[in-house]
């Protein structure tokens, strides 16, 4: 797996697409998407989400968020209101 900075750079360069949320998938799919995940830098994830979703997630980004985001080689996982949003890195 690439370094954290390589993952962030790839997401910034290629963009991200919301693939699904944890409420719309099975437990097995969730486990597959979370496999190998590590904690991500919240400010970098917030910036990537803002850049790739227009104003769709502004309501989430403008308020305190106690949840930790995660990253994998293929996904940025933005967590808000205890819901994981799986963004596929293009």
Residue pairs with C-beta under 8 A, 6 or more apart in sequence:
1 7
1 36
1 72
1 73
2 10
2 73
4 38
4 40
4 41
4 71
7 71
7 72
7 73
7 76
7 89
8 41
8 44
8 48
8 71
10 89
11 48
11 52
11 76
11 87
11 89
12 48
12 51
14 89
14 90
15 52
15 89
15 90
16 48
16 49
16 52
16 76
16 87
16 88
16 89
16 90
17 52
17 87
17 88
17 90
18 53
18 85
18 86
18 87
18 88
19 75
19 86
19 87
19 88
20 29
20 33
20 86
21 83
21 84
21 85
21 86
22 30
22 83
22 84
22 86
23 83
25 33
30 84
33 72
33 75
33 77
33 86
34 70
34 72
34 77
34 84
35 72
36 72
36 73
37 70
37 71
37 72
37 75
37 77
38 70
38 71
38 72
39 68
39 69
39 70
39 71
40 68
40 69
40 70
40 71
40 76
40 77
41 69
42 65
42 68
42 69
45 69
45 71
45 76
45 78
46 61
46 78
48 76
48 87
49 57
49 60
49 61
49 76
49 78
49 85
49 87
50 57
50 58
50 61
52 87
57 78
57 80
57 85
60 78
60 80
60 81
65 79
65 80
67 79
67 80
67 81
67 82
68 79
69 76
69 77
69 78
69 79
70 76
70 77
70 79
70 84
71 77
74 88
74 89
75 86
75 87
75 88
75 89
76 87
76 89
77 84
77 85
77 86
77 87
78 84
78 85
78 87
79 85
